[in-house]
Amino acid sequence: MANWIVLKFGGTSVSSLARWQTIAAAIREKLAGDSRVMVVCSALWKVSDQLEELVVKAPQGKFKKSLELLRSRHLALAAEMDVDPGCIAEELDLLERLATGVSLTGECTARLRAQLLACGELMSTRLGHQYLHKQGLESDWVDARHLLKAREVAGQRSEQAFLSASCDYAPEPGLAAKLGPARVVITQGFIASNHQGKTVLLGRGGSDTSAVALAAALKAQCCEIYSDVDGVFSADPRKVPTAALLDEIDYDEMLELARHGAQVLKSEAVQLARRHNLTLVARSTFKDVPGTVVRRVHRGRDRRVVGIAGRTDIVRLEVCGNETPADMLESLAGCDLLYSNPGSNGLGFVVSAENIGNVDAFVNELGNKYKGHLNVSAGHGAVSAVGGRVGEDPALGLAIYQRLQSARLACAGSYLSPHSVTCLLERDRVEEAVGLLHESLVTA
């Protein structure tokens, strides 16, 4: 039985010949160890944004420039890699046909939007497949929509069902047999299909989840996730100069960092890896460094803070009174719920706006639907201190509160989990708060 290793490459990692040379070298290294390799790829850097722009302009009939930009971008990479550009002709043709249809109807439904956005991953893997073949690395190109199926969620809005879908992730003993004899398989992140066979997306960052899901299904040795950062840091190194690269981190700690704003790995991917005890490695495509290993780490009674995270996309919901509308929880299906709390004034929720889509429309829809029963507000921020069992240390919560108060950073609320302490505050001051807490709790 073959030992599988899954390698996932993000947008910056698949956007040039130099990066594909790195990918080919990584594959050869794994093959030398007698493993089979599955390569999971995102769309080229910024292509998802360019496709979003096409989606916005298509109903107005002004998509030609966006389409030409996408075409020239991929053809330029094909030329740089010296591969046949005809390999992406089908996707380019589909983009034009769908955009033309949308321009005639004046509407881009969630279903059509998913089809359009999926073309980014399909094209990047088509080009990559051709390049690997040219390098003597025989591989099978596989459509991820045949491998991952979305689950139906009661009460889920159409936008979420097609653009932020979730899959029934479980080990699939027969999956390897479906992949053919090649020792290398290349497929797409981010995309799946529903039970009607329609294209769905797993939400921004869903490529990590795709890779982990496939690694779990194959019972792979590990899943290495490559990006433009060296691994997992104690804070965002672009904003906190003293942030340190972590050699290893526990699943629970990584999950809390991801849930609270760290961008290296997505929380759903980490959750899935923990469930299947799958080792993750966060690595850089640009530097030859070991990266950060994510696995079970036994810290004993040590309650050390390993990292500080912040996010600026918080939506708060407060139920007025003691009665919760019967269908309200169904209306929140698909939202990333960070915290819920039965307070003295009623039930309160804190959710991330990351997978909501149009936040203003979401706030207005809920506000109107449950007028008098629910107060909804967006635009909040949060800062979180993360470490094994730190949420069980009362002294830490007090230290965080005092440090924020001394800097005149008003805490609008706080909540605990076993592995994190979080304070809500003004969105514009999150970066400042992250730096302050990193200095006092991690660097000190």
ABEGO torsion letter per residue (X at the ends): XBBBBBBBBBAAAAABAAAAAAAAAAAAAAAAAGBBBBBBBBBBBGAAAAAAAAAAAAAAGAAAAAAAAAAAAAAAAAAAAGBBAAAAAAAAAAAAAAAAAAAAAGBBBAAAAAAAAAAAAAAAAAAAAAAAAAAGBBBBBBBAAAABBBBBBBGBBAAAAAABBBBBBBBBAAAAAAAEABABBBBBBGBBBBAAGBBBBAEBGAAAAAAAAAAAAAGBABBBBBBABAEBBABBAAABAABBBBABBBAAAAAAAAAAGBAABBAAAAAAAAAAGBBBBBBBAABBBAEBBBBBBBAEABABBABBBBBAABBBBBBBEABBBAAAAAAABGBBBABBBBBAAEBBBBBBAAAAEBAAAAAAAAAAAABGABBBBBGBBBBBBBEBGAAABAAAAAAAAAAAAAAGBBBAEBBBBAABBBBBBBAAAAAAAAAAAAAAAAAX
